[in-house]
Amino acid sequence: MDWACCSRCDRYFNSPLAMEQHIRDSPKHNICGACNDDFELREDLEEHCEYWHDYCRHCSRFFDSAEDLDQHDVLQHDMCIVCGRYFISENNLRYHKLTHVDKTIGCRGCERDFVTHFAMTLHLEEGTCSSGVDQGRVTELAFQCRLSQYYASSKGGFDFECPSCTVPFSYMSGLFQHVQSEACDEELDKHSPLRVFLRFLRRRA
């Protein structure tokens, strides 16, 4: 009889086939699907697969290349391709990506630069600009703009609304945050009401 011994579990088997079945079924044996290395702990196996193979721990899936794994992580697990961080939602990832973007939107009041029109408008509304502009002044200028009828809200309790989808907002910064998200189709081209307001704001702020 061909006896076989599992040294890790200190068990003997009456055939190599019986030992193979033991290894498959035992929680003390965790086999790598790519190279057949055997690990006592599941956590050690997953760390091995992630380090040595192109493996997604969340999906228990191997990929043909690191590029394929990266593409999968970006599409399925909201990973930032620039820094490798994971996020709990696509929306959180989208705002994180702004940290990798150059700040090209300037504030005329204090010469600070921002990544988005939302951030610049919020800066003014919060009253942190050395120009002294605050939320009240931004709202006042928004209504003074010649195209304000396209974004002024008729809904009670709200001053503004999206020109495209009529979602209401209390502040212009909230409106810009919405417009610059994927939830909205409104464009900030040079003739749009909101672009005209931004030019008006930069001249008057």
C-alpha positions as CSV (number, residue, x, y, z in Angstrom):
1,M,0.0,0.0,0.0
2,D,1.3,3.5,-0.9
3,W,1.0,5.5,2.3
4,A,1.0,9.3,2.0
5,C,1.6,11.8,4.8
6,C,0.5,15.3,5.3
7,S,3.1,16.9,7.6
8,R,1.1,20.1,8.1
9,C,-1.9,18.2,9.5
10,D,0.1,15.2,10.9
11,R,-2.1,12.8,9.1
12,Y,-1.5,9.6,7.1
13,F,-3.5,8.5,4.1
14,N,-3.7,5.1,2.5
15,S,-3.1,6.5,-1.0
16,P,-1.8,9.7,-2.7
17,L,-5.4,10.1,-4.1
18,A,-6.8,10.2,-0.6
19,M,-4.2,12.8,0.4
20,E,-5.1,15.0,-2.6
21,Q,-8.7,14.9,-1.6
22,H,-7.7,15.9,1.9
23,I,-5.7,18.9,0.6
24,R,-8.7,20.0,-1.6
25,D,-11.2,19.8,1.3
26,S,-9.1,20.9,4.3
27,P,-9.3,24.6,5.5
28,K,-5.6,24.3,6.4
29,H,-4.7,23.9,2.7
30,N,-5.3,26.9,0.4
31,I,-4.0,26.2,-3.1
32,C,-3.0,28.9,-5.6
33,G,-4.8,28.4,-8.8
34,A,-2.0,29.9,-10.8
35,C,1.1,28.1,-9.4
36,N,-0.2,25.4,-7.0
37,D,1.6,26.8,-4.0
38,D,0.0,25.7,-0.8
39,F,-0.8,28.1,2.1
40,E,-2.1,27.3,5.6
41,L,-4.1,30.5,5.8
42,R,-6.6,31.9,3.2
43,E,-5.2,35.4,3.9
44,D,-1.7,34.3,3.0
45,L,-3.0,32.8,-0.2
46,E,-4.7,36.0,-1.2
47,E,-1.7,38.1,-0.4
48,H,0.4,35.8,-2.5
49,C,-2.0,35.9,-5.5
50,E,-2.2,39.7,-5.4
51,Y,1.6,40.1,-5.1
52,W,2.8,37.4,-7.6
53,H,-0.2,37.1,-9.9
54,D,-2.7,39.5,-11.5
55,Y,-5.5,38.6,-9.1
56,C,-8.6,40.5,-7.9
57,R,-9.3,39.6,-4.3
58,H,-12.8,41.0,-4.4
59,C,-13.9,38.8,-7.3
60,S,-11.5,35.8,-6.7
61,R,-10.5,36.1,-10.3
62,F,-7.1,36.0,-12.2
63,F,-6.3,38.2,-15.1
64,D,-3.9,37.7,-18.0
65,S,-1.9,40.9,-17.3
66,A,-1.5,43.7,-14.9
67,E,-3.1,46.0,-17.4
68,D,-6.2,43.9,-17.6
69,L,-6.4,43.8,-13.8
70,D,-6.0,47.6,-13.6
71,Q,-8.8,48.0,-16.2
72,H,-11.0,45.7,-14.1
73,D,-10.3,47.6,-10.9
74,V,-11.1,50.9,-12.5
75,L,-14.4,49.7,-14.0
76,Q,-15.6,47.4,-11.2
77,H,-14.1,48.7,-8.0
78,D,-13.7,52.5,-8.5
79,M,-9.9,52.5,-8.4
80,C,-7.9,55.6,-9.2
81,I,-5.6,54.7,-12.0
82,V,-3.2,57.5,-11.1
83,C,-2.5,56.6,-7.4
84,G,-4.1,53.1,-7.0
85,R,-6.6,54.2,-4.2
86,Y,-10.0,52.5,-4.1
87,F,-13.3,54.4,-3.4
88,I,-16.7,53.4,-2.2
89,S,-18.5,55.0,-5.1
90,E,-17.9,56.2,-8.7
91,N,-18.9,59.7,-7.5
92,N,-16.2,59.7,-4.8
93,L,-13.7,58.6,-7.3
94,R,-14.7,61.3,-9.7
95,Y,-14.1,64.0,-7.1
96,H,-10.8,62.4,-6.0
97,K,-9.6,62.6,-9.6
98,L,-9.7,66.4,-9.3
99,T,-6.8,66.2,-6.9
100,H,-4.7,65.1,-9.8
101,V,-5.8,67.9,-12.1
102,D,-4.1,71.2,-12.5
103,K,-5.8,74.2,-11.0
104,T,-6.7,76.4,-13.9
105,I,-9.7,78.4,-12.7
106,G,-8.6,81.6,-11.1
107,C,-10.4,83.9,-8.5
108,R,-10.1,87.5,-9.5
109,G,-10.7,88.6,-5.9
110,C,-7.6,86.9,-4.4
111,E,-5.7,85.3,-7.3
112,R,-6.2,81.8,-5.8
113,D,-6.6,79.0,-8.4
114,F,-9.2,76.2,-8.3
115,V,-9.9,72.9,-10.2
116,T,-13.6,73.5,-10.8
117,H,-16.1,76.4,-11.1
118,F,-17.9,74.8,-8.2
119,A,-14.8,75.1,-5.9
120,M,-14.2,78.7,-6.9
121,T,-17.9,79.7,-6.4
122,L,-18.0,77.9,-3.0
123,H,-14.8,79.8,-2.0
124,L,-16.6,83.1,-2.7
125,E,-19.8,82.1,-0.9
126,E,-17.9,81.0,2.2
127,G,-16.6,84.5,2.6
128,T,-12.9,83.3,2.6
129,C,-11.9,85.5,-0.3
130,S,-9.9,88.6,0.5
131,S,-12.2,90.6,-1.8
132,G,-14.9,90.4,0.8
133,V,-17.4,88.6,-1.5
134,D,-19.7,86.3,0.3
135,Q,-22.8,84.1,-0.3
136,G,-25.1,87.1,-0.3
137,R,-23.1,89.0,-2.9
138,V,-22.8,85.9,-5.2
139,T,-26.6,85.5,-5.1
140,E,-27.1,89.2,-5.7
141,L,-24.8,89.1,-8.8
142,A,-26.5,85.9,-10.0
143,F,-29.8,87.7,-10.2
144,Q,-28.2,90.8,-11.8
145,C,-26.8,88.8,-14.7
146,R,-28.6,89.4,-17.9
147,L,-29.4,85.7,-18.4
148,S,-30.6,85.0,-14.9
149,Q,-34.0,84.0,-16.0
150,Y,-32.6,80.8,-17.4
151,Y,-31.4,79.6,-14.0
152,A,-33.6,81.5,-11.5
153,S,-35.9,79.1,-9.8
154,S,-39.7,79.4,-9.5
155,K,-39.8,76.7,-6.8
156,G,-40.4,77.9,-3.3
157,G,-37.4,77.8,-1.0
158,F,-34.9,77.7,-3.8
159,D,-33.2,80.6,-5.6
160,F,-31.7,78.7,-8.5
161,E,-32.3,75.7,-10.8
162,C,-30.5,73.8,-13.5
163,P,-31.2,75.2,-16.9
164,S,-31.4,71.7,-18.4
165,C,-33.1,69.5,-15.8
166,T,-34.6,72.1,-13.5
167,V,-33.2,70.5,-10.3
168,P,-33.5,73.3,-7.7
169,F,-30.6,74.7,-5.6
170,S,-30.3,77.2,-2.8
171,Y,-26.8,78.3,-3.8
172,M,-24.9,78.9,-7.0
173,S,-22.1,76.6,-5.8
174,G,-24.5,73.7,-5.5
175,L,-25.8,74.4,-9.0
176,F,-22.3,74.3,-10.4
177,Q,-21.4,71.1,-8.5
178,H,-24.5,69.5,-10.1
179,V,-23.7,70.8,-13.6
180,Q,-20.1,69.6,-13.5
181,S,-21.3,66.1,-12.4
182,E,-22.2,63.2,-14.7
183,A,-25.8,63.5,-13.4
184,C,-26.4,66.6,-15.6
185,D,-26.1,67.3,-19.4
186,E,-25.9,71.1,-19.1
187,E,-22.8,72.4,-20.9
188,L,-20.7,75.3,-19.8
189,D,-20.0,76.5,-23.4
190,K,-19.3,80.2,-24.0
191,H,-22.9,81.1,-24.8
192,S,-24.5,79.1,-21.9
193,P,-26.3,81.1,-19.2
194,L,-24.0,79.8,-16.5
195,R,-20.9,80.6,-18.5
196,V,-22.2,84.1,-19.0
197,F,-22.8,84.4,-15.2
198,L,-19.2,83.3,-14.5
199,R,-17.9,86.0,-16.8
200,F,-20.2,88.5,-15.0
201,L,-19.0,87.3,-11.6
202,R,-15.4,87.6,-12.5
203,R,-15.9,91.2,-13.6
204,R,-17.9,92.2,-10.5
205,A,-16.5,90.1,-7.7
